Amino acid sequence: MGLLAHVDAGKTTLSEALLYLSGKIRKLGRVDHKDAYLDTSPLERERGITIFSKQAVLEFPETRVTILDTPGHVDFSAEMERTLQVLDYAVLLINGADGVQGHTVTLWKLLERYEIPTFIFVNKMDQDGTDHDALLAELKKRLHENCMDFSETGAADGNSQSEALTGEKELQNSTTEKFSDEFLESLAMCDEELLEKYLETGEVSEEELASLIADRKVFPCYFGSALKMNGVENLIRGMDRYTRCPEYPEAFGAKVYKIARDDQGNRLSYMKITGGALKVKELLTTSKGNMAAGDEVWEEKADQIRIYSGARFELAKEAPAGTVCAVTGLSHTFPGQGLGVTENSNMPVLEPVLNYQIILPEGCDVHQMLKKLKELEEEDPQLHIVWDEQLGEIHAMLMGDVQIEILKRLIWERFHVAVDFGAGNIVYKETIAAPVEGVGHFEPLRHYAEVHLLLEPGEPGSGLQFFTACSEDVLDRNWQRLILTHLEEKEHRGVLTGAPITDMQITLLTGRAHQKHTEGGDFRQATYRAIRQGLKKAQNVLLEPYYEFRLEVPVDVVGRAMTDIQKMQGTLLPMETEENTAILKGKAPVSTMRDYQKEVISYTRGMGRLFCSLKGYEPCKNQDEIVGQIGYDSERDLDNPTGSVFCAHGAGFVVPWYEVEEYMHLDTGIMAELEDDLSGEDWEEVDSGAGNPGSGYQPPESAYRGSYEDDKELQAIFERTFGPVKRERMSSYKKVVSAPSYSGSSSSRKRDQEEYLLVDGYNIIFAWPELKELADADVRAAQTKLMDILSNYQGCKKCTLILVFDAYKVEGHQEEVLTYHNIHVVYTKEAETADQYIEKTVHKIGRQHQVTVATSDGLEQIIIMGQGASRISARGLKEEIEETRKQLSQEWHQHRQSSHTYLFDHADAEIAKLMEEVRLGKKKL
């Protein structure tokens, strides 16, 4: 169980109270007395804040709990977030005097992301001005509406402490003896099934309440004062009664969350055992599920298993599942690593946004110091210690001034070197605005590798994602895995400022190896060069970090505050007011707001408060200015070359990036298709956040135009890249692969068979302007209109038409197939995109039937070609439907004008003649 809080909320004081009431310590320590049990570092006792996460084992009446005390200061958020990876439950502290602060909201979002059940303790309620009801209302408003007050549900006789700590079970069967009917009804309303049961029985069992908490449907809130021991007993009772130990698998698994060193310099790997058990001297090795091609396989013994409580520890022979321990003897572990059956953790959400130069004293060996600083990076990977070869400087990424001071002290105490830090610079990132193909070729004498990558803009905050669309007939699987490993192993630099690239999808299109001369390192060089060459061709976008802020100022100075935010290039949400205080919320660049706190204190005379949390990265508004200031030259970056190496007359020569395509040995043709279809279109005008959730980007309405009959062009492109669908592996290596003559025999064999048309619904909706406009107002209406259009179209073509919509984000959704008039409508199951469903369906029926897929996803088009299907773009389908409609309309008008008695066109001549004479009055019936 972890303790989390904003700095100065009283988290360490609460941990002391928990230790004391559980009998772990006999005397209460205090932060201001510098004798707190979990403040084991001299730095922590000196500054009065938690810097490193600590653990202590507590014995409650019914539960054995390991408490993890985490740092509260925002500068040490990375240490806190690493701890979240191993928590079963968390206690979030709120300062009753300050209420919910900005960093508190950040912590809450992290708890939500990691799906950690949470108890809330509102501390310092003994201070003047604290309002219980107002604080509870604020919790419901800013955190979750199901934050419920559990602090007044204890024993009415006042002996709550003894009840909590004696372990009596008289009240274990039902909560109805403790809670009022109104409270139970509020609990039951948090879950539909529980509400039905409560309406029948009028009871909520303790097990059901524990399940609500474990599922994050209820958040118990306790109010009190940790310093004066008020309310802490209720919190202990709640943690003891309403927590449940998770079930662990029998197979061994562990999650490493922290690396540290003891006083003797031994390397400690802090981990939680997530399955099975760990024994002393047991061999630990790289988890197969977490290994990528080319990773080093290591195998080391667990020399010691230490169970820490504060600064002290006990040695254990075996650590069962659920144990948090420190293991010695491991040198290859890192925070976030999974061992055994446990997978590695994802990248952390909170990351530094400031880059500092580490200034070494004169006479200090730079390379030896770099090696020592790498030890600190092992303990805190977010430091990103790097050596800048061009500048001859060591740089580190930090969160703020407090972390700088602490890092200075740590370096002095551990290495006895007095370092200083330069001015902090903003950490920028780069991405691209439109898809582009990158080509990398590496062919010195007796080496060979060529790689083609498709670089596409991704969703904001998605990071880098890697895929492959290359046939194993063209490039063996082991080479493809190696290329993907090289994509993942390095932090790739952009070409604007040399900043890391992010928010991109990189897909391996094709590649080539030589049976004799290709080595693993050749593909590393080709892959790196392909990325750089693609970036040089792309429309690059510089990203800068943004704060999400909450500014509270007196109403009389709100004009000044709004003017300042406008000058800082920030944006504001509608203003809120509480009595005489104006609340401004919005976002602003870190570069302009980083020192604004001092100004707020000055012009509000100490009455204003500014809360900032990192929101993410967004396009930089003064990109050209920043690029000019940094002055990065991608052509002079020798560690990240943009060109390729080719071979002629027995010697290698370098080809600049803008001439690589003239020398390359493979030609995918995908960019020629893109450039032809996107002529006159501006990719910046395309809303990347709309459309099919499964696509990497949303093409404009003109992308990939085509029809059923003009499919040969893409077929030629496919065969020019990958060869025919069934073919022997290539053995010759010519400069450019020529396109084999395309035979339509496969299609001709299918013409007499049943025809299928598969339509990617959301892709079409967001590619047709009229449907996109309708979808902005009502997506369901756009779906219905598309279904009507396709129903009319099917009536003319008489094919089997399947319309596919994504439902992969709908939790628990099962695949659903509906019949709408004369077409089939499919809603995919959870975790399955429309692209995946279409690929699966084409794979099943593409060889036996004539199948056409309507989509404007370029990568999807290439994939379905390999399954023997045809394709039609969104614009091509629209033109096909419009042409069919015009043709029908024309035929109808011609038919109508051919006879005045068109009602009897299908009657025989005698009846038609009789009815015409009746109409003219010549005869009567």
CORWO-V695030 format. One record per residue. N is the residue number from 1. OMEGA is omega in degrees with one decimal (none if undefined). D_LAST is the distance of its C-alpha to the last C-alpha in whole Angstrom. Layout:
((N,OMEGA,D_LAST) (N,OMEGA,D_LAST))
This chain:
((1,-177.4,95) (2,174.1,96) (3,-178.0,97) (4,178.8,95) (5,165.9,96) (6,-178.5,96) (7,178.6,100) (8,176.0,102) (9,178.7,100) (10,-175.6,103) (11,179.5,101) (12,177.4,105) (13,177.2,106) (14,178.5,103) (15,175.8,104) (16,179.7,108) (17,178.2,107) (18,178.4,104) (19,-177.3,107) (20,-176.9,110) (21,177.7,108) (22,178.2,107) (23,-179.2,111) (24,177.2,111) (25,-178.2,113) (26,-178.1,116) (27,179.3,116) (28,172.0,113) (29,179.5,114) (30,-179.9,112) (31,-178.3,111) (32,175.2,114) (33,177.1,116) (34,178.7,116) (35,178.5,116) (36,-173.1,112) (37,-176.3,112) (38,173.4,109) (39,-173.2,110) (40,-177.7,112) (41,175.1,113) (42,178.2,115) (43,-179.8,113) (44,-179.2,110) (45,-179.7,113) (46,-176.4,115) (47,178.1,111) (48,177.4,110) (49,175.7,107) (50,-178.2,105) (51,-178.3,105) (52,177.4,104) (53,-179.3,102) (54,179.1,104) (55,175.3,104) (56,-179.4,105) (57,-178.0,105) (58,175.9,104) (59,171.7,105) (60,-177.3,102) (61,-176.1,102) (62,-170.4,99) (63,170.9,99) (64,-170.7,101) (65,169.6,100) (66,179.7,101) (67,174.3,100) (68,179.8,100) (69,-174.0,101) (70,177.3,99) (71,179.4,100) (72,-178.6,99) (73,-175.4,100) (74,179.8,97) (75,-178.6,99) (76,-178.7,99) (77,-179.3,96) (78,177.6,96) (79,179.3,98) (80,-175.8,96) (81,177.4,93) (82,-179.6,94) (83,-177.7,95) (84,-175.9,92) (85,-173.6,91) (86,-175.1,93) (87,169.5,92) (88,177.4,91) (89,177.8,91) (90,171.1,92) (91,179.7,94) (92,-179.5,93) (93,175.7,95) (94,174.4,95) (95,-176.5,97) (96,-179.0,97) (97,-176.4,99) (98,-178.0,96) (99,-178.8,93) (100,-178.8,91) (101,-175.2,92) (102,-179.0,90) (103,176.2,92) (104,178.0,91) (105,176.9,87) (106,177.8,88) (107,-179.3,89) (108,178.9,86) (109,177.3,84) (110,177.3,86) (111,178.1,86) (112,-179.7,82) (113,-178.8,82) (114,175.6,85) (115,-178.3,83) (116,174.9,86) (117,-168.1,86) (118,166.3,88) (119,-179.7,90) (120,176.0,91) (121,178.4,95) (122,-172.5,95) (123,175.5,99) (124,177.9,102) (125,177.6,100) (126,-178.8,104) (127,179.6,104) (128,175.7,103) (129,178.3,100) (130,-175.7,98) (131,-176.9,95) (132,-175.8,93) (133,179.7,90) (134,179.3,90) (135,178.5,90) (136,177.3,88) (137,178.6,85) (138,176.7,86) (139,179.6,86) (140,-175.8,83) (141,-170.8,81) (142,179.8,83) (143,-178.7,83) (144,-177.8,81) (145,-179.5,79) (146,168.7,80) (147,-173.1,84) (148,-175.5,85) (149,176.8,89) (150,-171.0,91) (151,-176.7,94) (152,-178.2,94) (153,-178.9,93) (154,-178.4,96) (155,-176.6,99) (156,-176.9,99) (157,175.8,103) (158,-179.8,104) (159,-175.3,105) (160,-178.0,102) (161,-178.6,105) (162,178.9,106) (163,-176.8,103) (164,-170.9,101) (165,-179.0,104) (166,177.6,105) (167,178.7,102) (168,-172.7,101) (169,-178.5,98) (170,-175.7,97) (171,-176.1,95) (172,-171.6,93) (173,-175.8,90) (174,178.6,88) (175,-174.1,88) (176,179.3,87) (177,-176.2,91) (178,-169.3,92) (179,177.1,88) (180,179.1,87) (181,180.0,83) (182,179.8,82) (183,179.5,84) (184,178.5,82) (185,177.3,79) (186,176.6,79) (187,-176.0,80) (188,-178.8,77) (189,178.7,75) (190,-179.1,76) (191,-174.7,74) (192,-179.6,71) (193,179.7,72) (194,179.5,75) (195,178.1,73) (196,179.4,71) (197,-178.2,74) (198,178.7,76) (199,178.7,74) (200,-172.1,74) (201,-176.5,78) (202,-177.5,79) (203,171.6,82) (204,-177.8,82) (205,179.4,85) (206,179.1,87) (207,177.8,86) (208,177.6,82) (209,177.7,84) (210,178.3,86) (211,176.9,83) (212,179.9,81) (213,-178.7,84) (214,180.0,84) (215,-179.3,80) (216,174.2,81) (217,176.7,79) (218,179.5,82) (219,-178.6,85) (220,179.6,88) (221,177.8,90) (222,-178.1,94) (223,178.8,96) (224,179.8,100) (225,-179.0,103) (226,-178.9,104) (227,-178.3,107) (228,174.8,108) (229,178.4,106) (230,176.0,104) (231,-178.3,100) (232,179.4,101) (233,177.1,102) (234,178.9,98) (235,178.8,97) (236,179.7,99) (237,-180.0,97) (238,179.8,94) (239,-178.8,95) (240,-172.5,96) (241,-169.4,94) (242,174.1,90) (243,179.5,91) (244,179.9,90) (245,180.0,92) (246,173.6,89) (247,-176.7,89) (248,177.5,90) (249,179.6,89) (250,179.1,92) (251,-177.2,92) (252,174.0,95) (253,178.5,93) (254,177.4,95) (255,177.2,94) (256,-179.0,97) (257,-176.5,97) (258,172.9,100) (259,-179.9,103) (260,176.3,107) (261,179.6,110) (262,-175.3,113) (263,179.9,116) (264,178.6,118) (265,178.1,115) (266,179.9,113) (267,-178.1,109) (268,175.1,107) (269,178.2,104) (270,-177.2,102) (271,171.6,99) (272,177.8,97) (273,-174.2,97) (274,177.5,93) (275,177.9,93) (276,179.9,96) (277,177.2,99) (278,179.5,102) (279,177.6,105) (280,-179.1,108) (281,176.5,109) (282,-179.7,105) (283,174.3,104) (284,-177.6,101) (285,179.2,99) (286,177.9,96) (287,-178.2,93) (288,-179.0,91) (289,-178.9,88) (290,-178.2,89) (291,171.0,91) (292,179.9,89) (293,179.0,90) (294,178.9,94) (295,178.1,95) (296,177.2,98) (297,178.9,99) (298,179.9,101) (299,-176.0,103) (300,-179.3,106) (301,172.3,107) (302,-174.6,107) (303,-179.7,111) (304,171.3,110) (305,-176.3,108) (306,173.4,109) (307,-174.6,107) (308,164.8,108) (309,-173.2,109) (310,179.8,110) (311,-177.3,113) (312,177.7,114) (313,173.8,112) (314,178.0,112) (315,179.7,112) (316,177.0,110) (317,-178.3,109) (318,177.5,106) (319,179.5,103) (320,-179.7,100) (321,-178.1,96) (322,-178.1,96) (323,171.7,100) (324,-173.7,100) (325,174.3,103) (326,-175.3,105) (327,176.1,106) (328,176.9,109) (329,-178.9,109) (330,-176.8,106) (331,-176.9,106) (332,-177.9,102) (333,177.7,100) (334,-180.0,99) (335,-178.8,97) (336,-177.5,93) (337,174.5,94) (338,177.4,92) (339,180.0,95) (340,-177.2,93) (341,-177.3,90) (342,-178.6,90) (343,174.9,88) (344,177.8,89) (345,174.8,88) (346,177.7,86) (347,-179.3,88) (348,179.5,89) (349,-178.3,87) (350,180.0,90) (351,-178.9,92) (352,179.2,95) (353,-179.8,94) (354,-179.3,97) (355,-176.7,99) (356,171.4,103) (357,174.9,106) (358,-176.5,109) (359,-177.9,112) (360,176.7,115) (361,-179.7,118) (362,178.5,121) (363,-179.3,122) (364,177.9,119) (365,-175.0,118) (366,-174.9,114) (367,175.2,113) (368,179.3,115) (369,177.5,113) (370,178.4,110) (371,179.8,110) (372,179.4,111) (373,176.3,109) (374,174.9,106) (375,176.9,108) (376,179.1,106) (377,174.7,103) (378,-178.0,103) (379,178.2,103) (380,-176.5,101) (381,-178.3,98) (382,177.4,97) (383,179.4,100) (384,177.2,99) (385,-177.9,102) (386,175.5,102) (387,179.0,105) (388,-174.4,104) (389,-176.7,105) (390,-178.0,105) (391,-176.7,106) (392,-175.5,109) (393,172.1,108) (394,-179.1,107) (395,177.3,104) (396,177.6,102) (397,-175.1,99) (398,-177.0,100) (399,-176.6,98) (400,-173.1,101) (401,-178.2,104) (402,178.6,105) (403,177.0,104) (404,-179.4,106) (405,179.7,109) (406,-179.2,109) (407,175.6,109) (408,-178.7,112) (409,-179.5,114) (410,179.8,112) (411,179.5,113) (412,-177.0,117) (413,-175.8,117) (414,-173.9,116) (415,179.4,117) (416,176.0,120) (417,-179.6,118) (418,-179.1,118) (419,174.7,114) (420,-178.7,113) (421,176.6,109) (422,178.9,108) (423,-178.6,105) (424,176.4,102) (425,179.7,99) (426,176.2,95) (427,178.8,93) (428,173.0,91) (429,-177.6,88) (430,174.2,85) (431,179.8,82) (432,-176.5,79) (433,-177.1,76) (434,-179.1,74) (435,-179.0,74) (436,176.3,77) (437,177.0,78) (438,-178.0,82) (439,175.9,83) (440,-178.8,87) (441,179.8,89) (442,-173.5,92) (443,165.0,94) (444,-178.3,98) (445,179.6,100) (446,170.8,99) (447,178.9,96) (448,170.7,92) (449,172.8,90) (450,-176.2,86) (451,174.2,84) (452,-178.2,81) (453,172.0,80) (454,179.1,77) (455,-178.8,78) (456,174.4,75) (457,179.4,75) (458,177.7,75) (459,176.4,75) (460,179.5,77) (461,-177.2,80) (462,-177.7,79) (463,179.1,82) (464,178.3,82) (465,-173.1,79) (466,-178.3,80) (467,173.4,77) (468,174.8,77) (469,-175.6,74) (470,178.9,76) (471,177.0,75) (472,173.3,78) (473,-179.4,78) (474,-177.4,79) (475,-176.6,82) (476,-177.7,83) (477,-176.8,83) (478,176.1,86) (479,178.6,86) (480,178.0,83) (481,179.1,85) (482,178.1,88) (483,178.2,86) (484,176.9,85) (485,179.1,88) (486,176.2,89) (487,-174.4,87) (488,-167.8,88) (489,-171.6,91) (490,171.7,92) (491,-174.2,91) (492,-176.0,90) (493,176.7,91) (494,-175.7,89) (495,178.6,89) (496,-176.6,90) (497,-174.8,92) (498,179.3,93) (499,179.0,92) (500,176.0,90) (501,-178.7,86) (502,176.1,84) (503,179.6,80) (504,170.2,79) (505,-177.2,77) (506,-174.9,79) (507,174.2,77) (508,-179.2,79) (509,179.5,76) (510,179.1,79) (511,-179.7,82) (512,175.1,85) (513,176.4,88) (514,-175.7,90) (515,-173.8,91) (516,-167.7,95) (517,-175.5,96) (518,174.2,93) (519,-176.9,95) (520,-179.1,94) (521,179.1,96) (522,179.3,94) (523,175.3,90) (524,179.8,92) (525,-178.5,93) (526,-179.4,90) (527,179.4,88) (528,-177.8,90) (529,178.2,89) (530,178.2,86) (531,-177.7,85) (532,179.5,88) (533,177.1,86) (534,179.5,83) (535,178.5,84) (536,179.5,86) (537,-168.4,82) (538,171.4,80) (539,-171.7,80) (540,-179.4,82) (541,177.1,82) (542,179.7,85) (543,175.6,85) (544,-178.4,87) (545,179.0,88) (546,171.3,86) (547,165.2,88) (548,-170.1,85) (549,171.6,87) (550,-176.1,88) (551,178.2,90) (552,-178.1,91) (553,173.7,93) (554,-175.9,94) (555,-175.3,91) (556,178.6,94) (557,-176.3,94) (558,177.4,90) (559,178.0,90) (560,-178.7,93) (561,-178.9,91) (562,177.5,88) (563,178.9,90) (564,-178.5,92) (565,177.3,89) (566,178.4,87) (567,180.0,90) (568,179.8,90) (569,177.9,86) (570,176.0,85) (571,-175.0,82) (572,168.8,81) (573,177.7,79) (574,-175.7,79) (575,174.2,82) (576,178.2,83) (577,173.7,85) (578,-175.2,88) (579,-176.2,90) (580,-177.3,92) (581,175.2,91) (582,-179.1,88) (583,179.7,87) (584,177.5,86) (585,178.4,84) (586,179.3,83) (587,-179.3,84) (588,178.8,86) (589,177.4,88) (590,-176.6,91) (591,-177.6,93) (592,-174.2,93) (593,-170.7,93) (594,-179.3,96) (595,-174.1,99) (596,-178.7,97) (597,-179.1,98) (598,179.1,101) (599,180.0,100) (600,179.6,98) (601,-176.7,101) (602,-172.8,103) (603,174.6,100) (604,-177.4,99) (605,176.3,103) (606,-177.6,102) (607,-179.7,99) (608,178.3,97) (609,179.6,95) (610,177.2,94) (611,-178.2,92) (612,172.1,91) (613,-176.8,89) (614,-179.0,88) (615,-176.5,84) (616,-177.6,84) (617,178.2,84) (618,-178.7,82) (619,179.8,82) (620,-175.7,85) (621,177.0,84) (622,-173.8,88) (623,-176.9,87) (624,179.9,89) (625,-179.0,92) (626,179.0,92) (627,178.4,92) (628,179.5,95) (629,-177.8,97) (630,174.1,97) (631,179.8,97) (632,178.2,96) (633,-176.1,96) (634,-178.4,94) (635,178.5,95) (636,177.9,99) (637,-174.0,98) (638,179.1,100) (639,-178.7,99) (640,-175.4,95) (641,179.6,94) (642,-178.5,91) (643,-179.8,92) (644,-179.1,91) (645,177.0,94) (646,-175.5,93) (647,176.4,95) (648,178.1,96) (649,174.4,99) (650,-179.7,101) (651,177.6,101) (652,175.8,99) (653,-175.6,98) (654,177.4,96) (655,-180.0,93) (656,-172.2,92) (657,-175.3,88) (658,176.7,87) (659,-175.6,87) (660,-175.6,87) (661,176.6,83) (662,-176.5,84) (663,-171.8,87) (664,-175.9,85) (665,178.0,84) (666,178.1,81) (667,-179.8,78) (668,-178.4,75) (669,-173.6,73) (670,-178.8,71) (671,175.3,73) (672,177.5,72) (673,-179.9,68) (674,-177.3,69) (675,179.3,70) (676,-175.8,67) (677,-175.8,65) (678,179.6,67) (679,179.2,68) (680,-179.4,67) (681,177.8,67) (682,-177.1,70) (683,-179.4,70) (684,-178.9,72) (685,-179.4,69) (686,179.1,67) (687,-176.1,68) (688,-179.4,70) (689,-176.6,69) (690,173.4,65) (691,-176.5,63) (692,-179.0,63) (693,-178.0,66) (694,-178.0,67) (695,179.2,67) (696,176.9,71) (697,-178.2,69) (698,-179.3,66) (699,174.5,65) (700,-171.5,63) (701,-176.8,60) (702,-173.1,60) (703,171.8,62) (704,178.7,62) (705,-179.1,59) (706,178.4,57) (707,179.8,54) (708,-169.4,53) (709,-176.0,54) (710,-176.3,57) (711,-172.5,59) (712,-177.2,62) (713,179.6,64) (714,176.7,65) (715,179.1,65) (716,177.9,68) (717,-178.6,69) (718,-177.4,69) (719,176.5,71) (720,-179.6,73) (721,-170.6,74) (722,-173.9,74) (723,176.8,73) (724,-176.6,71) (725,176.7,69) (726,-176.6,71) (727,176.2,75) (728,-179.4,78) (729,-177.2,81) (730,177.9,82) (731,179.9,85) (732,-175.9,86) (733,175.9,86) (734,-176.3,85) (735,178.2,85) (736,179.1,81) (737,-180.0,79) (738,-178.5,77) (739,176.4,73) (740,178.2,72) (741,-175.3,69) (742,178.0,66) (743,-179.2,64) (744,-176.2,60) (745,-178.8,60) (746,-179.6,60) (747,-178.0,57) (748,178.1,56) (749,-175.8,56) (750,-171.4,54) (751,-178.4,51) (752,-179.5,49) (753,-178.6,50) (754,-179.6,49) (755,178.3,49) (756,172.6,51) (757,177.4,51) (758,-174.9,54) (759,174.7,54) (760,-167.4,57) (761,-175.6,55) (762,177.2,58) (763,179.0,59) (764,-178.0,56) (765,-176.1,56) (766,173.5,59) (767,177.4,58) (768,-174.5,55) (769,-176.4,56) (770,177.5,53) (771,178.4,53) (772,178.1,57) (773,177.9,57) (774,-179.4,54) (775,177.6,57) (776,179.1,60) (777,-176.8,58) (778,-178.1,56) (779,-178.8,56) (780,178.4,54) (781,177.9,51) (782,177.0,52) (783,-178.2,52) (784,-179.9,48) (785,177.8,47) (786,178.9,49) (787,178.2,47) (788,-179.6,43) (789,-177.9,44) (790,176.3,45) (791,177.5,42) (792,-179.0,40) (793,179.9,42) (794,179.0,42) (795,178.6,38) (796,-173.9,39) (797,178.6,42) (798,176.6,41) (799,173.7,45) (800,-173.9,47) (801,-179.8,48) (802,179.4,51) (803,-173.5,52) (804,175.6,56) (805,175.1,57) (806,166.6,61) (807,-171.0,62) (808,178.2,65) (809,179.5,67) (810,-174.6,66) (811,175.6,68) (812,-176.4,67) (813,176.2,64) (814,180.0,62) (815,-174.6,60) (816,179.6,56) (817,-178.7,53) (818,174.4,50) (819,179.5,46) (820,-174.3,45) (821,-175.6,41) (822,178.8,41) (823,177.7,45) (824,179.5,48) (825,-177.1,51) (826,169.7,54) (827,-172.5,57) (828,178.8,60) (829,178.9,63) (830,176.6,66) (831,176.4,69) (832,179.3,66) (833,176.5,65) (834,177.9,61) (835,-178.5,64) (836,179.4,65) (837,-178.7,62) (838,178.6,60) (839,179.9,63) (840,-178.3,63) (841,179.0,60) (842,179.7,60) (843,-177.6,63) (844,-169.8,61) (845,-172.9,58) (846,-178.3,59) (847,-175.9,60) (848,-175.6,57) (849,175.9,55) (850,-173.2,54) (851,175.1,55) (852,-179.5,55) (853,178.0,56) (854,177.8,56) (855,175.2,59) (856,174.7,61) (857,-174.3,64) (858,179.9,66) (859,178.4,68) (860,-179.8,65) (861,179.9,64) (862,-177.9,67) (863,-176.6,67) (864,175.9,64) (865,-179.8,64) (866,179.8,67) (867,176.7,64) (868,-178.7,62) (869,172.8,60) (870,180.0,58) (871,173.4,58) (872,-177.6,56) (873,179.0,58) (874,179.8,56) (875,177.4,56) (876,178.1,54) (877,179.7,52) (878,179.2,51) (879,178.6,50) (880,179.4,48) (881,-180.0,46) (882,179.0,45) (883,178.0,45) (884,179.4,42) (885,179.6,40) (886,-179.2,41) (887,178.0,39) (888,-179.5,36) (889,-180.0,36) (890,178.8,36) (891,-179.1,34) (892,-180.0,31) (893,179.1,31) (894,-179.7,31) (895,-178.5,28) (896,-177.2,27) (897,-175.9,28) (898,-177.1,27) (899,175.3,23) (900,-177.7,21) (901,-175.1,18) (902,178.6,21) (903,-176.2,18) (904,-178.9,17) (905,-174.7,20) (906,175.6,20) (907,178.9,17) (908,-172.2,18) (909,-178.1,17) (910,179.0,14) (911,-179.3,12) (912,179.5,14) (913,178.8,13) (914,-177.4,9) (915,177.4,9) (916,177.9,12) (917,175.6,10) (918,-178.1,7) (919,-178.7,11) (920,177.3,12) (921,-179.0,10) (922,179.7,10) (923,175.0,7) (924,178.2,4) (925,none,0))
